[in-house]
Amino acid sequence: MATKRIDYDQRIKAIRPYVSLPYKSKTSRPRVLSQSQKRRITFYYNEIAALKNRPYKISKPTNKKNLQAAQEYSGQPNLKYLKVAFVPVGKGKAKIKFKKGKIIVEQEHVTSSDILFDINLLAENPLQYVKDTIAKSPGKSFNIMAGRYEIPTGHNRDSLPGAVLRYTHLYGNETVKIHGRDVANNHYFKNWLIGVRAHQFKKQATFNKYNADKKKAIDEGKQRRKKLKKKKGLT
């Protein structure tokens, strides 16, 4: 049985609104695509098709820092050719805003925004600093951020300071011993514990559903990318 021929021109056209590839159309791309180019087109085509089947809102800020913030908020890797962010949202309308390089996602029932730490002040007194930092936030639930990515476990404003304190103790060594030498510790909390993501909502059940849908979408994306990780030239 003959294998169905893939129409790469059609695939390029389909992903053009979301990806900046160097061969966007039939006239500008090479007459013959290499295998690596075909794999890259197929990778983005499949990735975008899957993301569009999930509850996402597409964000395309012109400011590069805002785009990076949106992509990182969404738990998506910084893919070289991706020029939009597929921001995970619940069902219903969602509004995406940016303020001083931070993304704020407003939905019918959930509003999320990032609160960034001054890492040196955090190190001086983690418990008090976190209490003071979130005092003015209307958030009901908080996720600690490792870099720009959320640690899945949520905390209320009473349990959050203790949770942050535990991370500062667990990852409090600036160096580690390797073969008898002091080497910089990549897991040192100052390298990644940048803040928390605050969530506002009216009903806990609605927030739980939103969180579950978001996590499922991100996990599915990670699994797809894991399968393609070893293929050269895809990112």
C-alpha positions as CSV (number, residue, x, y, z in Angstrom):
1,M,0.0,0.0,0.0
2,A,1.4,3.4,-1.0
3,T,2.3,5.9,1.7
4,K,0.2,9.1,1.6
5,R,2.3,12.0,0.3
6,I,2.6,14.9,2.8
7,D,1.7,18.3,1.5
8,Y,4.4,20.5,3.1
9,D,3.1,23.6,1.4
10,Q,-0.2,23.1,3.1
11,R,1.5,22.5,6.5
12,I,3.6,25.7,6.1
13,K,0.4,27.6,5.3
14,A,-1.4,26.2,8.3
15,I,1.4,27.1,10.8
16,R,2.3,30.5,9.3
17,P,0.2,32.6,11.7
18,Y,2.1,31.0,14.7
19,V,5.6,30.3,13.5
20,S,8.4,32.3,11.8
21,L,10.0,29.7,9.6
22,P,12.6,30.8,7.0
23,Y,10.5,29.1,4.3
24,K,7.0,30.4,4.6
25,S,5.6,29.9,1.2
26,K,6.1,28.0,-2.0
27,T,8.1,30.8,-3.6
28,S,10.4,31.6,-0.7
29,R,11.2,28.1,0.6
30,P,13.8,25.8,-1.1
31,R,12.5,23.8,-4.1
32,V,13.5,20.7,-2.3
33,L,13.2,20.4,1.5
34,S,15.8,18.6,3.5
35,Q,14.8,15.8,5.9
36,S,15.6,18.1,8.9
37,Q,13.4,20.9,7.4
38,K,10.5,18.4,6.9
39,R,10.9,17.2,10.5
40,R,10.8,20.8,11.8
41,I,7.7,21.6,9.8
42,T,6.0,18.4,11.0
43,F,7.0,19.1,14.6
44,Y,5.4,22.6,14.7
45,Y,2.4,21.4,12.7
46,N,1.6,18.6,15.1
47,E,2.5,20.7,18.2
48,I,0.2,23.6,17.2
49,A,-2.6,21.2,16.1
50,A,-2.6,19.6,19.6
51,L,-2.4,22.9,21.4
52,K,-5.4,24.3,19.5
53,N,-7.5,21.3,20.6
54,R,-7.0,22.3,24.3
55,P,-8.6,25.3,26.1
56,Y,-6.0,27.9,25.1
57,K,-6.0,31.5,24.2
58,I,-3.5,32.7,21.6
59,S,-1.4,35.7,22.6
60,K,0.8,37.5,20.2
61,P,2.4,40.5,21.9
62,T,4.8,42.6,19.8
63,N,7.1,43.3,22.7
64,K,9.6,40.4,23.0
65,K,9.7,40.5,26.8
66,N,5.9,40.2,26.9
67,L,6.0,37.3,24.5
68,Q,8.6,35.5,26.5
69,A,6.5,36.1,29.7
70,A,3.4,34.7,28.0
71,Q,5.3,31.6,26.7
72,E,6.9,30.9,30.1
73,Y,3.7,31.5,31.9
74,S,2.1,28.9,29.6
75,G,4.8,26.3,30.5
76,Q,5.9,26.1,26.9
77,P,9.6,25.8,25.9
78,N,11.2,28.8,24.2
79,L,11.0,27.3,20.8
80,K,13.2,29.2,18.3
81,Y,10.5,29.8,15.7
82,L,7.4,30.2,17.8
83,K,6.1,33.7,17.6
84,V,2.9,33.4,19.8
85,A,2.0,31.9,23.1
86,F,-0.8,29.4,23.6
87,V,-1.9,30.6,27.1
88,P,-3.9,27.9,29.0
89,V,-7.3,29.1,30.1
90,G,-10.5,27.6,31.3
91,K,-13.7,27.5,29.3
92,G,-15.2,30.8,28.6
93,K,-13.8,34.2,27.8
94,A,-10.3,35.2,28.8
95,K,-8.4,38.5,28.7
96,I,-4.6,38.7,28.7
97,K,-2.8,41.9,29.8
98,F,0.8,42.8,30.5
99,K,2.2,45.1,33.1
100,K,5.9,45.9,33.5
101,G,6.9,42.6,31.7
102,K,4.5,40.5,33.7
103,I,1.4,38.7,32.3
104,I,-2.0,38.9,33.9
105,V,-4.7,36.5,32.8
106,E,-8.3,37.4,33.6
107,Q,-11.0,34.8,33.1
108,E,-14.6,34.6,34.0
109,H,-13.8,32.8,37.3
110,V,-10.0,33.0,37.7
111,T,-7.4,35.8,37.5
112,S,-3.7,35.0,37.7
113,S,-0.7,37.2,38.0
114,D,3.0,36.9,39.1
115,I,4.6,38.3,42.2
116,L,8.4,38.5,41.9
117,F,10.7,38.3,44.8
118,D,13.8,40.4,45.7
119,I,15.9,37.4,46.2
120,N,18.4,39.1,48.5
121,L,15.6,40.3,50.8
122,L,14.0,36.9,50.7
123,A,17.3,35.3,51.9
124,E,17.5,37.6,54.9
125,N,14.1,36.5,56.4
126,P,12.1,34.2,54.2
127,L,9.0,33.9,56.4
128,Q,8.5,37.6,57.1
129,Y,9.4,38.7,53.6
130,V,6.9,36.4,51.9
131,K,4.2,37.5,54.4
132,D,4.9,41.1,53.6
133,T,5.1,40.6,49.9
134,I,1.8,38.9,49.5
135,A,0.0,41.0,52.0
136,K,-1.6,43.3,49.4
137,S,-2.3,40.6,46.9
138,P,-6.0,39.6,46.5
139,G,-4.9,36.0,45.6
140,K,-6.4,33.1,47.4
141,S,-4.1,30.4,46.1
142,F,-0.4,30.6,45.3
143,N,2.1,28.5,43.3
144,I,5.8,28.8,43.9
145,M,7.7,29.6,40.8
146,A,10.9,27.7,39.8
147,G,12.2,30.1,37.2
148,R,9.1,31.0,35.2
149,Y,7.5,27.7,35.8
150,E,4.9,26.8,38.4
151,I,5.5,24.1,41.0
152,P,2.1,22.3,40.9
153,T,1.4,22.2,44.6
154,G,-0.8,25.2,45.6
155,H,-0.7,27.0,48.9
156,N,-2.9,29.5,50.7
157,R,-1.5,32.6,52.2
158,D,-1.0,30.9,55.6
159,S,1.0,27.9,54.3
160,L,2.9,29.7,51.6
161,P,5.6,31.4,53.8
162,G,6.5,28.1,55.4
163,A,6.7,26.3,52.1
164,V,9.1,29.0,50.7
165,L,11.2,28.7,53.9
166,R,11.5,25.0,53.4
167,Y,12.9,25.5,49.9
168,T,15.4,28.0,51.1
169,H,16.6,25.4,53.6
170,L,16.5,22.4,51.3
171,Y,18.4,24.3,48.6
172,G,20.4,26.6,50.8
173,N,23.9,25.6,49.9
174,E,25.6,27.9,47.4
175,T,28.3,25.3,46.5
176,V,28.5,21.5,46.6
177,K,31.5,19.2,46.9
178,I,32.5,17.4,43.7
179,H,35.7,15.3,43.7
180,G,36.8,17.3,46.7
181,R,36.3,20.7,45.1
182,D,33.7,23.4,45.8
183,V,31.5,23.8,42.7
184,A,28.6,26.2,42.2
185,N,25.3,24.5,43.1
186,N,22.8,24.9,40.2
187,H,20.0,24.0,42.7
188,Y,20.8,26.9,45.0
189,F,17.5,28.6,45.7
190,K,18.7,32.1,44.6
191,N,19.1,30.7,41.1
192,W,15.5,29.8,40.6
193,L,13.1,30.8,43.4
194,I,12.0,34.0,41.7
195,G,8.5,34.5,43.1
196,V,4.9,33.1,43.2
197,R,1.9,33.0,40.9
198,A,-1.2,34.4,42.6
199,H,-4.7,33.2,41.7
200,Q,-8.0,35.0,42.4
201,F,-11.3,33.1,42.2
202,K,-14.8,32.9,43.8
203,K,-15.4,29.2,43.9
204,Q,-12.8,26.6,44.9
205,A,-14.3,24.0,42.6
206,T,-14.0,26.2,39.6
207,F,-10.4,26.9,40.4
208,N,-9.7,23.2,40.9
209,K,-11.1,22.5,37.5
210,Y,-9.2,25.3,35.8
211,N,-6.0,24.0,37.5
212,A,-6.6,20.4,36.4
213,D,-7.3,21.4,32.8
214,K,-4.2,23.6,32.7
215,K,-1.9,20.9,34.1
216,K,-3.2,18.3,31.7
217,A,-2.6,20.5,28.7
218,I,1.0,21.3,29.9
219,D,1.8,17.7,30.7
220,E,0.5,16.5,27.3
221,G,2.8,19.1,25.6
222,K,5.8,17.9,27.6
223,Q,5.2,14.3,26.6
224,R,4.9,15.2,22.9
225,R,8.2,17.1,23.1
226,K,9.9,14.4,25.0
227,K,9.3,12.0,22.2
228,L,10.9,14.4,19.7
229,K,13.7,15.6,22.0
230,K,16.4,13.4,20.4
231,K,15.6,14.6,16.9
232,K,18.2,17.2,15.8
233,G,17.3,20.7,14.7
234,L,13.7,20.8,16.0
235,T,14.0,23.6,18.5
